[in-house]
Amino acid sequence: MEDLIHKYAQKLVLRGLADEKDPLLGARDAEVIWNRKDPKTEILEKAFLELGVNAVLFSRPREPYRTIIEYLCEMSLKSASNPQYGATAALVPNLPLAERFSESSLIPVLQRRKRAVIPGYGIVSTGTLTPEQAFVTFSYLCFSCFVNFFSEILRKKRQGEMTEEDRATLNAVTDMMDKQKEESLGLLRGPYNDESMVFKAIEEAGRRVVSCDLVDSYFGNLSYRYANKLYISQTGSSLDELQHCIDPCPLDGSSCVAITASSEFKVHLDIARTTDMKAILHGHPRFSVIISIDCGEYDCQNLGKCHGQCHRDRYFGDISIVPGGFKRGPSSLYRTVPQALKKSGAAIVYGHGVFTTGMEDFNEAFNRMLTIEKECLEEYY
């Protein structure tokens, strides 16, 4: 357990979500173990008793997340005190705010939401079973706030509501953002002539997607078609740790091994069956998500239902932006994505992420995703 605690505390730093000395992560073993000593553990340990969880994480978010979250906290507080403020700001998240870092403030919020934001102080998240769950919850909050911040700034700009304070915050956040990580070294070249090469290629591509910040936390999925099988990352697996987490699934459905495959297995399977592409990659690049939810129609009758009921065809360049919010029906991912991929080898899913493909290996798919994210960033500004 001690190794897991230090692993996920360090992952917060490596993923750019916290500064080196900020994460405070504890987990229940025979007793509660922390990654370091800190007076704040006295209050946090009460969360273990009150909530019945096995992991608790506290940290100040690293910039630019800190400034972004403070901005959204202020908007949430203004909206609560004045219902007319930001009434059209449909994308501003309902942040789980706690007034102060105290047991009485934190416990009620954590009981409902598994995470709490203390304005001006930091974020607390919990894991029902493992430290990994607390890490994922913290990471997702940072990701969603990033997307919401840039989306709200864009909405204000389009509707003439942008203030000098908004502009100053945007400029400050922009100055603090890391440059997009691009690695010049190519991935393993295909076609692959044995199963071991397929596993190696998937593991390598998964690590690269995470290191280049093309996913939320480390989630996403990827697959490769080889010898009448689809080799796909398992559901809930960390893309930077895919060893022993790849399922070889027969294309004809003759095995039940796919029961542990990615939750988007059917999307990958339909792409593999209906196209000549062997490599399939799915990630959550941030500005691709931001651009996908920007259509400018803030009075649309389907506002809030765009993920499943967008009433018009949308594109980013030659790439389709498609709905995919339902597990079944005409707007399900496995129906919208394969069709869109046939046109350009890529598809952007509304509010969700990007799918890209490669004919022989992951180089084309990976570089395509990097390019899409770079172009979406440029388009935003």
Salt bridges, closest charged atoms under 4 A:
ASP19 OD1 - ARG62 NE 3.68
ASP19 OD2 - ARG66 NH2 3.56
ASP22 OD2 - ARG60 NE 3.71
ASP38 OD2 - ARG36 NH1 2.87
ASP38 OD1 - LYS40 NZ 3.19
GLU74 OE2 - LYS78 NZ 3.26
GLU99 OE1 - ARG100 NH2 3.43
GLU103 OE1 - LYS46 NZ 3.56
GLU152 OE2 - ARG155 NH2 2.74
GLU161 OE1 - ARG155 NH2 3.05
ASP166 OD2 - LYS156 NZ 3.25
GLU183 OE1 - ARG208 NE 2.88
ASP213 OD1 - ARG15 NH1 2.63
ASP213 OD2 - LYS181 NZ 3.75
ASP240 OD2 - LYS11 NZ 3.25
GLU241 OE1 - LYS7 NZ 2.85
GLU241 OE2 - LYS11 NZ 2.92
GLU264 OE1 - HIS282 NE2 3.41
GLU264 OE2 - HIS352 NE2 3.00
ASP294 OD2 - ARG158 NH2 2.70
GLU297 OE1 - HIS311 NE2 3.50
GLU297 OE2 - ARG312 NE 2.67
ASP318 OD1 - ARG368 NH2 3.63
GLU360 OE1 - LYS278 NZ 3.56
